[in-house]
Amino acid sequence: MELKSMSGGRIALQRRQYSASCREFSVRCPRLQLRSLSAATCSVWLAAYGLFVLSQIPLCCPSPASTAWL
């Protein structure tokens, strides 16, 4: 069975059967570019953390205008 990765690389699934109870599967794919994967993961985490911080600001630090009526 042959498949294509998102970048268009070839992914191959191979099955070997040595006996009735012994099978082996192997996947062959192009090398993963660790730098681009790490950069994308880091960007997603930073964006999520930024959204979290922005959503927590009104709870931890009320503005003077919101406490003026007290």
C-alpha positions in Angstrom: 0.0 0.0 0.0 1.3 3.4 -0.9 0.1 6.7 0.5 1.2 10.4 0.1 2.2 12.6 3.0 0.9 16.2 3.3 4.1 17.5 1.7 3.7 15.0 -1.2 6.3 12.5 -0.1 5.7 8.8 -0.6 4.7 6.7 2.4 4.8 3.0 2.0 3.3 0.3 4.2 4.9 -3.1 3.8 3.7 -6.3 5.3 5.8 -9.5 5.6 4.5 -12.8 6.7 7.0 -15.2 8.0 4.6 -17.9 9.2 0.9 -18.2 10.1 1.5 -16.5 13.5 4.3 -14.1 12.7 3.8 -11.0 10.7 5.8 -7.8 10.4 4.6 -4.4 9.3 6.9 -1.6 8.4 6.3 2.0 7.4 8.7 3.9 5.2 8.3 7.7 4.9 10.4 10.7 4.0 12.5 12.2 6.8 10.6 14.5 9.1 11.9 18.0 9.3 12.3 18.5 13.0 13.0 22.2 12.8 9.8 23.1 11.0 7.8 20.8 13.3 9.3 22.4 16.4 8.7 25.9 15.1 5.0 25.1 14.4 4.5 23.5 17.8 6.2 26.4 19.6 4.1 28.9 17.7 0.8 27.1 18.6 1.8 26.9 22.3 2.8 30.6 22.4 -0.5 31.6 20.8 -2.5 29.5 23.2 -0.5 30.9 26.2 -1.1 34.4 25.0 -4.8 33.9 24.7 -4.9 32.4 28.1 -3.0 35.4 29.6 -5.3 37.8 27.8 -8.4 36.0 29.1 -7.2 36.1 32.7 -6.2 39.8 32.9 -9.7 41.1 33.9 -9.9 38.6 36.7 -6.6 39.3 38.3 -6.2 43.0 37.7 -9.5 44.9 37.8 -9.3 48.4 36.2 -9.9 51.5 38.4 -13.1 52.3 36.5 -14.7 49.0 37.4 -14.0 49.5 41.1 -15.0 53.2 41.3 -18.5 52.4 42.4 -17.4 50.6 45.6 
